Amino acid sequence: MKKQSIGIVETKYFTFAAPPDEMVLESGQKLGPITLAYETYGELDQNRGNAVLALHAFSGDAHVAGYHKGDDKPGWWDDMIGPEKALDTNKYFVICSNVIGGCKGSTGPSSINPETGEPYALDFPVITIADMVNAQRHLIDHLGINKLLCVIGGSMGGMQALQWVAARPKMIRSAIPIATALKHSPQQIAFNEVGRQAVMADPAWNHGQYYGKSRPERGLAIARMIGHITYMSDKSMETKFSRKLKEKDYSYGFQTDFEVEGYLRYQGDSFVKRFDANSYLYITKAIDYFDLSGQNLIPAGTNIDVHFLVIAFQSDWLYPPYQSQEIVRKLKMRHMDATYIEIKSTYGHDAFLLEVEEETMLIRHFLNRLYYGTGEPDLYEI
Amino acid sequence: MKKQSIGIVETKYFTFAAPPDEMVLESGQKLGPITLAYETYGELDQNRGNAVLALHAFSGDAHVAGYHKGDDKPGWWDDMIGPEKALDTNKYFVICSNVIGGCKGSTGPSSINPETGEPYALDFPVITIADMVNAQRHLIDHLGINKLLCVIGGSMGGMQALQWVAARPKMIRSAIPIATALKHSPQQIAFNEVGRQAVMADPAWNHGQYYGKSRPERGLAIARMIGHITYMSDKSMETKFSRKLKEKDYSYGFQTDFEVEGYLRYQGDSFVKRFDANSYLYITKAIDYFDLSGQNLIPAGTNIDVHFLVIAFQSDWLYPPYQSQEIVRKLKMRHMDATYIEIKSTYGHDAFLLEVEEETMLIRHFLNRLYYGTGEPDLYEI
C-alpha cells in the first residue's frame, strides 16, 4: 500500500553572509550574500532534538518531499519522507536545502554577482563539498538547531553527510551515508570530466557566458546521457530495454534504432530544461575534489559519539560497495558505532532512489533506536 | 626477453566489386568498387593450410605487426604477431585487413563515391559486421585460400571471428574470439550512442559534410574519451592515476586538475588526428547491430567441425566474461570443441592488447595442436 504524501509544501529562502561578512570558502575566496533554498516538513520537538537533514545528490534540489501547489510530480525522495515513511514526518523535523553552486534557488553561477549586476558565470568561485556544508550550517543555526539527530543522503548527499561529521562532529548524533565514497576514484573523476568536456565543447557554452542567450543544450544533454549510463546497471538496462527497437527517427541524420538510445536522448533533453550548464561544471568539480580519505572523520582523543548506518548496493558500479566498506573501515578504526548494509539490488547507483522498502526498514529502525531508545514499540512493528 | 619484430612491412590494397558487380550488403544496398587495405606476414605453406586471419577492433587497421618504413611505432598487435610469437610468422601466414566503413585505406564514408566524385559522407550505406566479413571473404578468395586455419580477434575483431564462422563455417578450422560478445547489450549500445551523439553535436560535423573543411574534432575527441574510460578498469585507473594532480591548465577555462583528466584529453586529441568521425558513426552502428544470439553459430545437422578458444578477462566490464560464457554455452549446445579461459587481469577491456604472455601461451598451444597435431615438440616447450 502506498503511504500518503505529506501534501502541499513550499520552498523557503534564507539569505546570509551579506558583505562585508561574506562566507570564506575553502579556497580562501569569499562569497556573499548567499541564499539557500530549503524546505522543512514536520515539527521540531520541544528539545529541538528531532531534526534530520536530508542532503541531495548532484542534480537534486530542496524539494525532497510533498507537492508544490499545482504540480503533479512530488519531491525527489517523496517515497522516503512523509508520514510513516523512512524519515517519518510525524516524528521528525526534516530539512533539505539546495547546495550552493546549484541552480534551484541557491546561490550559484547563474545568480547575479552583486559586484557586476550580471550572472556570475565563471566568476563564481570554485566551491567544495565543505563549502556546501558550511553554508548549510548557517541555515541550521538560523533554524535554532544545535544538534542534528541525523544527516542522510545518497551519492553527493552522502559526501555531504560525511563532511558534516568531519567538520562539525559535535552537531551530529548520527549519519546515514548511502551509495557514496570518501573520495572520488580516477574512474569517477573521468566520467565527470567527460561530461564537463561535452558541456564546454558546445559553442553555445561560450566560456560560461550564455545567460540571456542560447544555452549549451546539446553539450549538457550529452553530459547527462553519460551520467545516466553510470546510474543504471548492465542488468537493469537489460531488463528495461534489452535490444528492443523503437520507431526510427532520422532527426539527426543518424538513426535512433534501439529503445535505450531514445531513452538516453529523452533523459538528456529533459535535463537541459531544468539544469544550468555552469552548475554542472562547478558541482561535478566539487565532487571530484572531495577527499576525506586522508584524515580521521572523528577527531582522535575526543569522546564524540556519532552513530553510522552505511548503505551500499550490490550492482552500483559507479559507487561500488568497496567504497562504502572503506568508510566503515575508517569508522571502526575510531571505534565508532557503524553498521554496514549491502542491499541486493539490480538497479545500480539509482538503487538509492528506488530500493525504498529495504531502506525504509533499515532507516526507521536506526532512527527509532536513536531517538526513542530500543524500547520504542514501533521498532517491532516494522 | 622481448621477441624480435617481423621487421619492415607494407600495406597492400585489393579492389573488387566494381560496377555492375557491386557487393550486395545485408541491407540490400549495393557497394562497389570496394578497396580493402591489408597486410600479410609469413609464407603460405604448400597446402595453403596455414593462413590465420587477424581481425581488428573498432579503431584498428590492417597494420597489425612489424614497422612501416620510417615509423618507430609497430603495428597494433606486434607483441602477438611475429617470429616465435603467439601467431608465429615462421609457421603461419598471417593476414589482417582494414574493415569496410573504416578510414585506414579501405572503402568507407571518407572514400570517393564514384557516382558523385565527392566523399560518400552519409551517402555511404549502412554496414554490418556481416558486410565487413563478406568483403574480407573476397580478399581471402583472391589470396587463393580455401580454408583458414584460424580467425582471431578481440572486441569487434572477435565479433568478426564469430561472424566468419556463422557465414562460412566450411572455410574455418578454428576461431579465437577474445573479449567479445554474441550481441551488444543495452549498456554497450548506450556507450556507443553517447559517443555518436557527441560527434553529431559538434557543429563542424555538419550532417557528415565536413570533408575539405574543419572537422568535428571536439566531438570526436569526447567520444573517444568515453571509449577510453570503458576500455580501462576502475582498478587499472587507480593504479595508473590514483588522484594525482597534474600541472594546472586553464586552456578551456576550467581546470585540468587530475592526471586522469589530462590523460583523457590527450587520448581524445590524438585520436582525432587518425580517425574519421563518420567512420566512428558507421562502425559503432555496425557493432550495435551485431546479434548472433538468436541463431546457431554452426548449422545443425552438418558435420562441420570448428575448434574454438574463447578468452575473456576478469576485469573487463565493457565485454564482461558472462558474454564470453554465452558464446561457449551456444557452442557446447552444438557439441563443438570449445575451450573457455578467463584470464586474471586488472587491465579491463584493454587486457586483450596487454596480457600478451598469457594469451601467447594459450594461442600457441591451441594453434600448434591444430596445425601439427599433439605430437609437435614445440607444444612442450611453451
Interface residues (C-beta under 8 A of the other chain):
Chain A: L122 K183 H184 S185 P186 Q187 I189 A190 F191 E193 V194 R196 Q197 A198 M200 A201 D202 P203 H207 G208 R218 G219 A221 I222 M225 I226 H228 I229 M232 S233 D234 M237 E238 K240 F241 S242 R243 Y252 G253 F254 Q255 D257 F258 E259 V260 E261 L264 R265 G268 L281 K285 D288 Y289 D291 W317 P320
Chain B: L122 K183 H184 S185 P186 Q187 I189 A190 F191 E193 V194 R196 Q197 A198 M200 A201 D202 P203 H207 G208 R218 G219 A221 I222 M225 I226 H228 I229 M232 S233 D234 M237 E238 K240 F241 S242 R243 Y252 G253 F254 Q255 D257 F258 E259 V260 E261 L264 R265 G268 L281 K285 D288 Y289 D291 W317 P320
